[in-house]
Amino acid sequence: MEVTITIMVITCIVSFVAFSDEAIKNKLIFYPPYITERNQWYRFLTHGLIHADIAHLAFNMISFYFFGRITEAAFKSIFEQTGALLYILMYLSALIVSELPSYNKHKNNYGYASLGASGAVSAVVFIGILLRPADGITIFPIPIPIPGFVFAPLFIIVSAYLDKKGNTNIGHSAHIWGALYGLAFMIVTCYFLSDYRPVSIFIEEVKNYINNF
């Protein structure tokens, strides 16, 4: 988990500094007009280092920790020597890709900004679900764990609702696009760089879960 822990530590440090320093927060936040007018493309990555508050940071990092264990280990097992590098590439590219729809929609909107590692974390979570769809996930306040393949569509539906509601700087649309990108990255990368076929294995595990339910 060296990569996951390293990303978590860096994200937590920068987030905590930004909590008390508005100038740093404004410098790193995803703000489309400054990307459009000032070519500050780095914001596609740096917005993932800051969060709205401690609860937002904690939710993302706890999710990242638990699913990062599964995903990072899978990358290192499936892709061997290049696994860690591909895992980093997936995380960073998910931050970028998950914000592209928001950038296209808000490139000249001075009232829009977003922050948080949600896009990349969603990519990690959904890859974890793709790899282990029958594992239980607990959602507050539901006390009973639900399997990952049930959680996934619920997550997309809730994220779409919160994005439409849109009254915070949290990039809820990034949840959706990050999740879909994570699945696409894993499926395509496995197809070209390994013999592992995650979709076939996912289907078999879901069938086994339903048959044994």
C-alpha positions as CSV (number, residue, x, y, z in Angstrom):
1,M,0.0,0.0,0.0
2,E,3.0,2.3,-0.4
3,V,1.4,4.4,-3.1
4,T,-2.0,4.7,-1.4
5,I,-0.5,5.7,1.9
6,T,1.8,8.2,0.2
7,I,-1.1,9.9,-1.7
8,M,-3.2,9.9,1.5
9,V,-0.4,11.6,3.6
10,I,0.2,14.3,0.9
11,T,-3.5,15.0,0.5
12,C,-4.1,15.3,4.2
13,I,-1.2,17.6,4.8
14,V,-2.2,20.0,1.9
15,S,-5.9,19.8,2.9
16,F,-5.2,20.7,6.5
17,V,-2.9,23.6,5.5
18,A,-5.6,24.9,3.0
19,F,-8.3,24.7,5.8
20,S,-6.6,27.7,7.5
21,D,-5.1,29.4,4.4
22,E,-7.6,30.7,1.9
23,A,-4.9,31.9,-0.5
24,I,-3.6,28.3,-0.9
25,K,-7.1,27.0,-1.3
26,N,-7.8,29.5,-4.0
27,K,-4.5,28.7,-5.8
28,L,-5.2,25.0,-5.9
29,I,-9.0,24.8,-6.4
30,F,-10.6,23.8,-9.7
31,Y,-11.6,27.1,-11.1
32,P,-12.4,26.8,-14.9
33,P,-12.2,30.5,-15.8
34,Y,-8.5,30.7,-14.7
35,I,-7.8,27.6,-16.7
36,T,-9.4,29.1,-19.7
37,E,-8.0,32.6,-19.4
38,R,-4.7,32.0,-17.6
39,N,-3.8,28.5,-18.8
40,Q,-3.6,27.3,-15.2
41,W,-3.9,23.6,-16.3
42,Y,-2.3,22.4,-13.1
43,R,-5.7,22.9,-11.3
44,F,-6.9,19.7,-13.0
45,L,-4.6,17.9,-10.5
46,T,-4.2,20.2,-7.6
47,H,-7.9,20.4,-6.8
48,G,-7.6,16.8,-5.6
49,L,-5.2,17.9,-2.8
50,I,-7.8,20.1,-1.0
51,H,-11.2,19.5,0.5
52,A,-14.2,21.5,1.7
53,D,-13.9,20.5,5.3
54,I,-12.7,17.7,7.6
55,A,-15.8,15.5,7.0
56,H,-15.2,15.7,3.2
57,L,-11.5,14.9,3.6
58,A,-12.3,12.0,6.0
59,F,-14.9,10.5,3.8
60,N,-12.6,10.5,0.7
61,M,-9.5,9.3,2.6
62,I,-11.3,6.5,4.4
63,S,-12.9,5.3,1.2
64,F,-9.5,5.6,-0.6
65,Y,-7.8,3.6,2.2
66,F,-10.1,0.7,2.2
67,F,-10.5,0.4,-1.5
68,G,-7.0,1.4,-2.2
69,R,-5.7,-1.7,-0.5
70,I,-7.7,-3.9,-3.0
71,T,-6.9,-1.8,-6.0
72,E,-3.2,-1.2,-5.5
73,A,-2.6,-4.9,-4.6
74,A,-4.5,-5.9,-7.8
75,F,-2.5,-3.6,-10.0
76,K,0.8,-4.9,-8.6
77,S,-0.4,-8.5,-8.9
78,I,-1.9,-8.3,-12.4
79,F,0.7,-6.0,-14.0
80,E,3.7,-7.0,-11.8
81,Q,6.6,-4.6,-12.4
82,T,4.5,-1.8,-13.9
83,G,1.6,-2.1,-11.4
84,A,2.6,0.7,-9.1
85,L,3.3,3.1,-12.0
86,L,-0.1,2.2,-13.7
87,Y,-1.9,2.7,-10.3
88,I,-0.4,6.2,-10.0
89,L,-1.2,7.0,-13.7
90,M,-4.8,5.8,-13.1
91,Y,-5.2,8.0,-10.0
92,L,-3.8,11.2,-11.6
93,S,-5.5,10.7,-14.9
94,A,-8.8,10.1,-13.1
95,L,-8.5,13.5,-11.4
96,I,-8.2,15.1,-14.8
97,V,-10.8,13.1,-16.8
98,S,-13.4,13.4,-14.0
99,E,-13.3,17.2,-14.3
100,L,-13.4,17.5,-18.1
101,P,-17.2,17.6,-18.3
102,S,-17.3,20.3,-15.5
103,Y,-14.6,22.3,-17.3
104,N,-16.5,22.1,-20.6
105,K,-19.7,23.2,-18.9
106,H,-18.2,25.9,-16.7
107,K,-15.1,27.2,-18.5
108,N,-16.5,30.8,-18.5
109,N,-18.5,30.5,-15.3
110,Y,-17.0,32.8,-12.6
111,G,-19.4,31.4,-10.0
112,Y,-18.2,27.8,-10.3
113,A,-15.4,26.1,-8.4
114,S,-14.9,22.6,-7.1
115,L,-12.4,20.7,-5.0
116,G,-11.6,17.3,-3.6
117,A,-10.1,14.0,-4.7
118,S,-13.6,12.5,-5.4
119,G,-13.0,11.7,-9.0
120,A,-9.8,9.7,-8.4
121,V,-11.3,8.1,-5.2
122,S,-14.4,7.0,-7.1
123,A,-12.1,5.5,-9.8
124,V,-10.4,3.5,-7.1
125,V,-13.7,2.5,-5.4
126,F,-15.2,1.2,-8.6
127,I,-12.2,-0.7,-9.7
128,G,-12.3,-2.4,-6.2
129,I,-16.0,-3.2,-6.8
130,L,-15.2,-4.6,-10.3
131,L,-12.5,-6.8,-8.8
132,R,-14.5,-7.9,-5.7
133,P,-18.2,-7.3,-6.5
134,A,-19.6,-9.5,-3.7
135,D,-17.8,-7.9,-0.9
136,G,-20.1,-6.1,1.5
137,I,-20.1,-2.3,1.9
138,T,-21.6,-0.5,4.8
139,I,-23.5,2.8,4.1
140,F,-24.5,5.0,7.1
141,P,-27.2,4.7,8.4
142,I,-27.9,1.3,6.9
143,P,-26.5,-1.2,9.4
144,I,-26.4,-4.2,7.0
145,P,-23.5,-4.4,4.4
146,I,-24.7,-4.5,0.8
147,P,-22.7,-6.1,-2.0
148,G,-20.5,-3.9,-4.1
149,F,-22.5,-4.6,-7.3
150,V,-25.6,-3.2,-5.6
151,F,-23.8,-0.2,-4.0
152,A,-22.3,0.9,-7.4
153,P,-25.5,2.0,-9.1
154,L,-26.8,3.5,-5.9
155,F,-23.7,5.6,-5.7
156,I,-24.1,6.8,-9.2
157,I,-27.8,7.7,-8.6
158,V,-27.0,9.7,-5.4
159,S,-24.1,11.5,-7.0
160,A,-26.3,12.5,-10.0
161,Y,-28.9,13.8,-7.6
162,L,-26.4,15.8,-5.5
163,D,-24.8,17.2,-8.7
164,K,-28.1,18.4,-10.0
165,K,-28.9,20.0,-6.6
166,G,-25.5,21.7,-6.7
167,N,-25.1,23.9,-3.7
168,T,-21.5,23.1,-2.6
169,N,-18.0,23.2,-4.0
170,I,-17.8,19.4,-3.9
171,G,-17.5,18.0,-7.4
172,H,-20.3,15.4,-7.4
173,S,-20.2,15.0,-11.1
174,A,-16.6,14.0,-10.7
175,H,-17.9,11.0,-8.7
176,I,-19.7,9.7,-11.7
177,W,-17.1,10.4,-14.3
178,G,-14.3,9.2,-12.1
179,A,-16.1,5.9,-11.4
180,L,-16.8,5.3,-15.1
181,Y,-13.2,6.2,-16.0
182,G,-11.8,3.9,-13.4
183,L,-13.8,1.0,-14.8
184,A,-12.7,1.8,-18.4
185,F,-9.1,2.2,-17.4
186,M,-9.0,-1.2,-15.6
187,I,-10.8,-3.1,-18.4
188,V,-8.8,-1.6,-21.3
189,T,-5.4,-1.8,-19.5
190,C,-6.1,-5.5,-18.5
191,Y,-7.1,-6.3,-22.1
192,F,-3.9,-4.9,-23.6
193,L,-1.3,-5.6,-20.9
194,S,-2.4,-8.8,-19.2
195,D,-4.5,-12.0,-19.5
196,Y,-6.8,-11.0,-16.7
197,R,-10.4,-10.3,-17.8
198,P,-12.1,-8.4,-15.0
199,V,-15.6,-8.2,-16.7
200,S,-15.9,-12.0,-17.0
201,I,-14.7,-12.6,-13.5
202,F,-17.1,-9.8,-12.2
203,I,-20.1,-11.6,-14.0
204,E,-19.2,-14.9,-12.5
205,E,-18.8,-13.6,-9.0
206,V,-22.2,-11.8,-9.2
207,K,-23.8,-15.0,-10.5
208,N,-22.3,-17.0,-7.6
209,Y,-23.5,-14.5,-5.1
210,I,-27.0,-14.5,-6.4
211,N,-27.1,-18.3,-6.6
212,N,-25.9,-18.6,-3.0
213,F,-28.1,-15.9,-1.6
